[in-house]
Amino acid sequence: MAIDENNQFFYITHDQKLVCLDAGTGKQKFVLLPGKAGSGYMKIYANKYLIYNSTVFSTKTGKQIFKISGKYVVAGEKIYSLAGANFKAQKLSDGSAVLSKKLDFALPKKYYLKYLCGKVIVAQGGRWTRPFAINAIDSNTGKKAWVHTFTKGLFSLPPRGPKGKTFTGSPAY
């Protein structure tokens, strides 16, 4: 579920509909998806957009604006996504492309995205992978801005240890 500052409550019903309710009255305002809305992550951006399962909806009309492929991060009125080696920047308002670039460096197998200081941060993440690295992509050009590899210290992954004499959990940072 998600709630915006316009007193709208977005919710998936027991019959798999994604609906918008008026939070004050409980009355249904509109249906965003009439069926097949399973469990998934949803979040409101700028009180104008709802992103649910890689689909951007208008919170004013309930209409689908566009779909995102790959992993994404939102910054202001733009959404940045990585699908394979394809880096894209799109306007949230209509999905129009602002930037589309093929990355000239290899991505880790497991990663997540954050936005910081005009850069899209691609942080390597996964269990027992070395080196633990962070790549920064310039959000205006799509080129690699910098890379940092943690080889020692708090953020480096701990050694696995001898077989049978180590813990079995995943390290948390």
Secondary structure, DSSP 4 states (H G I P E B T S, - for coil): -EE-TTSEEEEE-TTS-EEEEETTT--EEEEEESS---S--EEEETTTEEEETTEEEETTT--EEEE--SEEEEETTEEEEEETTEEEEEETTT--EEEEEE-SSPPPSSEEEEEETTEEEEEE--TT-SSEEEEEEETTT-SEEEEEEE-SSTTSPPP--STTSS--S----
